[in-house]
C-alpha cells in the first residue's frame, strides 16, 4: 500500500518529478443517497463511476460534459471537498484517499480552486487586499510587509490596477471579480489550479479575456490546471488533454487535438456537433 504523506512534510517540496501526477484518481466512485425510496432502503445516485484521471505538472486537463455528468463531483474529490465512496486518490504518488486535516492543509497549498461564480466565492465584506492576504495569514506565511508585497504582485499577475486594493467585490465587474478569485488562488504559489466553470457566469468578451489570462498564467508560472466546462469549444481552447464525461463515467480521454479532430465516442461527436464556435473570434 502507498505510504501516506507525513504531517510534517512540506507539500511544495514534493513537486519534483515531472512524470508523477500531482493528483491521480484510480477507479473512483461517488454515490449519494437520493431523497426517493424508503427510510431503510433509500435509492442511490451514482454521480461518479470508475473514474481514472491524472493532473500532470504543467499540463491542462479539460473535463467536459453536460450538467449532472459528474465533472464537478470529480473535481471535488481531487481537491478534497468530496470523499470518494470507492477507489483511491493519490497526491504526488502518496495515497491520500482518507486524508487528514494536516494532509488537506498541505495539499491546499499546492492545489487551489477557482469556482464558477466569483460573487459567491468572495467575501462581500472584505476588501480585495484582505481577500488576497487571507490565505497567507491562514497558512502563517510571511510578515504583514511581505504579504502586502505579495498582494501587489498578484494584482499585477491578473491585470488589475493597484486602485482595486481597497474595493469591495460589489464594486467590481464580473470579470474583475473573477480576476480577484484567480489572484487569490495563486496566492500560495500553487502548482495546480482546479477551475470549475470559471467563465460560464461571464459574457463572451469577458470570457475570452479570462481564458487568455489563464492560458498566460499557465505558460508564465508552469501551472497545471483542471478546466471544467459544459462548453467543449471553451475546453478546446485551453486544454492539452480532454476527458469527456457522461452519466458519471469518462467515455473518452486523450490528447486535445486528436480527440476533437477524431472523436471515437458518439457522445463526444454529439457535443461537438451541438456547440457553435462562438468563442474563437474573441480569442484572436
N, C-alpha and C positions, 0 to 999 in steps of 0.2 A: 504494500500500500504506500502511496506517496506520502511524504512527510509534510505535516502542516507547518505553516510559517511561524517561527517563534515570535513571541510578542515583542521581543526587543529588537527584531530585525528592522533595519531602515529600508522601507519599501523602495525608495529611489535606487538603492544600491543593487536591487535585484534585476534592474533593467540592463542587461549586458549582452545577451545572446540574440542577434537579430533573427535567428531561426526558431526561437522559443516564443510561443504565443504569450501576449500579455494576459489575456483571458481566453480560456478554452472551455467549451461546453461539450460533454460527452453523453450522448443518449439521454438528454434532459427532458423530463416530462413535468408539467404543472397541471394539477387537477384542482378545480374549485367545486365546492358544494353548491348546487343550484337551489333556488327557492321553491322549486317544484318537488313533488314526491312527498312521502310521509315523513314524520318526525324520526322514525327509526330506520327508514330506508330512503334517504334523500337521493335525488338524481345528482349526477356529477357532470361537470363541463370539463372536457379535456382541452385546455387552452393551448398547451404546447405538447407535442408528441414526438419523442425520439429525435430531438434536435442535436446535431453536431455542428459546432461553429467555432471559429477562431478569430481573435483580434491580433493581427500581426504588427510588429513595430513598424511605424512609418507608413502604413497602408490604410486605405479607406475601404471598409466593408459596407456596402449598401444592403439594407434589408427592405424589401418592397412587398406589398400585398394590400388587399383591401381591408377596410376597418373590420376588426374582430378576427383577423387571421392569426394572431398570436405574436406579432412582431414586437409590440411594446412590452408584453409579458416576458419575452425572451431577453430583451434589453434589461428589464428589471432584475432578472436572475443574474445577468452579467455584473451589474453594479451593486448587488446585494439588497435591493429593495423588495425582492421576492425570493422566497426559499423554494428550491426545486423539490417536487414531490418524489421524483426518482432521478437517477443519473448522477453525474459528477461535474463539479465546477473547479477549474484549476486557475491559479494565479501564478504566473511565471513558473509553471511546472509543478507547483505545490497544491495539494488537494485542500480547497477551502470550502467544500460543499457545506459543511457545518461550521461556518466561520464565527469566530468570537468577536466581541466588541473591539478587542485590540486588532484583530485582523481587518475588521471593517475600517478602522481608522487608517491603517497602513495602506490598504487598497484605495481608500478615498483620497489619499494624497497623490496617487498615480493615475487614477481613473476618475474623471469629472463628468458631470451630466449637464446637458443643456436641454431644458424642457420646451414643450410646444408653445406655451403662452407665457411670455415674459411678464405680463401684467399680474399673473398669479404667482409666478416663481419668485418675484422680487417683493421685498417687504415695502409696502406703500408708505411707511412712516420713517424709513431710513434713507438718508441721502446716498447718492452714488458713491461718495467717498467711503461711507460706513459699510455699504453693501460689499465693496471690493476689499476692504480691510478686514472684514469679519472672519473669513476663512483663515487668514493669517493669525488673527487673535485666538481663534478656537484651537488651532494647532500649535499655538505658542511659538510662532516663527518670528524672529527679529525683534527690534525695538519699534516704538512708535515712529521714530525717524525713518528707519529702513522700510517700514510698512508704507509710510506716506510716499516714499520714493517708488516703491513697487506699484502702488496705486496709479501714480502718474505714468509709469511705464505701460501699465495695462491699458490706460486710456489711449495712449499713442498706438498700441498694437491694434486696437479695434477701430481706430479712426474717429475718436471722439475728442472734442476740444476740452481744455482744462476747465473751461467755464461750466462744464457739466458736473463738476465735482460736488457742488452744493445743491444740485437739483434733486427733487423727489421723482420717483418713477412716473407719477401722474403728470408731471410737467414735460415729459419726453414723448416723442412719437413712438409708434410701434417698432420701427426699425432701430431707433436709438435704444429702446429698452432691451431689444434682443442683443444689441452690441454690448450693453452692460452685462447681460446674463452670460454672454460668451467671455467677456473680460473676467468675470467672477470665476468661471470655470477654469480659466488659465492661471488664476492667482497662485496656486501651489506648484506651478511648473509641471503639470501632468504630462504623462507620456501618451495618454489616450483620452479621447472625449467621446461620450455617447450622446449623440444629438437626436432626440426623439421628435420628429416632425417640426424642426426648428423654424421652418419657413411657411408652414401652412396657414398661420394666422396673419400673414403679411400679404400686401398686394404684389402684383407681378414684378414691378420695377424694384421694389424694396427687397423682394425675394432674391432677385438676381444679385443685388449688392451683398446680401448676407452670404449667399453661396460663393461669390467671389472672395469674400473675406475669409470664409472657412478654408477655401482652397489655398489662398495665400498663406494662411497660418500653418496649414499642413506642410507646405514647402519650406517656409521660413523656420519653423520650430521642429520639424521632423515628427509631427504628431501622427499617431494612429487615430482612427476615427471609426465609429459605427454611425452610419447615417441612415435614419429610419424615415420612410415616407410611403404614402399610398400612390405617389406620382412617379411612375417609372422614368419619365423624362428628366425629373429633378435628380433622381438617383443616378441616371446615366451620366450626368454632367460631372459628378464629383467622385465617383467610386472607381476603385481599382478592381474589386471583385463585387459580385452581386449575388445575394441569396434571395430567391423568390419563395414566399410563404403563402400557403393556402390551407385553411382549416387546421391550423396548428402545426403543420408539417412543412419542412423545406422540400419543395417539389423540384427545385433546380438550383444549382450554385456553380459559379465558375467565373473566369476572367470576364470583366465587364464587356469588352468589345466582342468577344466570342459569343457570350450568352445572348447579347442583344442582336447581333447580326445573324446568329444561327441558333435560335431558341429551340430546344428539344421538347419542352413540355407544352401541351396545349394551353395551359393556364398562362404561361409566360407570353405566348403568342396573343392570347386574348387581351392581356394587359397592354401590350404594345399596340395592338390594333385599336384599343379604346382610348389611348392617350394622345391627344393632339400635341404637336410640338409648339407649345405656346411660349416656352421659356427661352429657347435659343436666340431669338433676335435680341433679347435684352442682355445676352452674355457676351456679345461680340465686342 
